[in-house]
Amino acid sequence: MLRNSVIINGLSTAIVVTLALPAAYALTRMHMRGADRIALFILSLRSCLASSSYCRTISCTSGWASPTRSAGMILIYVAFGLPFAIWLLRGFLQDVPLDVEEAARLDGLGFLAILLLIIAPMARAGIAVTAIFTFVFGWNEYLYALVLTIDRANDPAHPDFGR
């Protein structure tokens, strides 16, 4: 059980950090109207997803997640961790000097190259903090793991019991 928890949390943390870094970079550096409102909305998504009935509906009763409960759990952990990780990484990326990015852009680097070669190494402490927080928050979600791994076939209250 410990090995499964580490694997599920490790994979979900890797996915969250991989998806959150470009999203936070886009919210931080690309000039969009209402970027602060968008960031606040993304953070509020975490609160909207916090109902266990949502998790139960998505992962336990749908046919695609029943045989592979680990995939369903990873999906739910990514959905819960991504808004917080974007919000946290956005704060770290705002501290990276804009002059370095402008110099890289003058040298001909595109947005993805700037993100991977310039910004990510400069913000590696923030990325590590985000990964640690995401892993710890996922590790502490015992309720979701309990709800998502209920064996419906062996539950006497379930209509399919004994089949």
LINLIN-V326176 format. One line per field, one symbol per residue. phi: phi as a letter, one per 40 degrees, with the letter a starting at -180 (. if undefined). Layout:
phi->???
//
This chain:
phi->.cccccccccccccccccccccccccccbccbcgcccccccccccccccccccccccccccccccccbcccccccccccccccccccccdccccccccccccccccchcccccccccbcdccbcccccccccccccccccccccccccbccccbcccccccgc
//
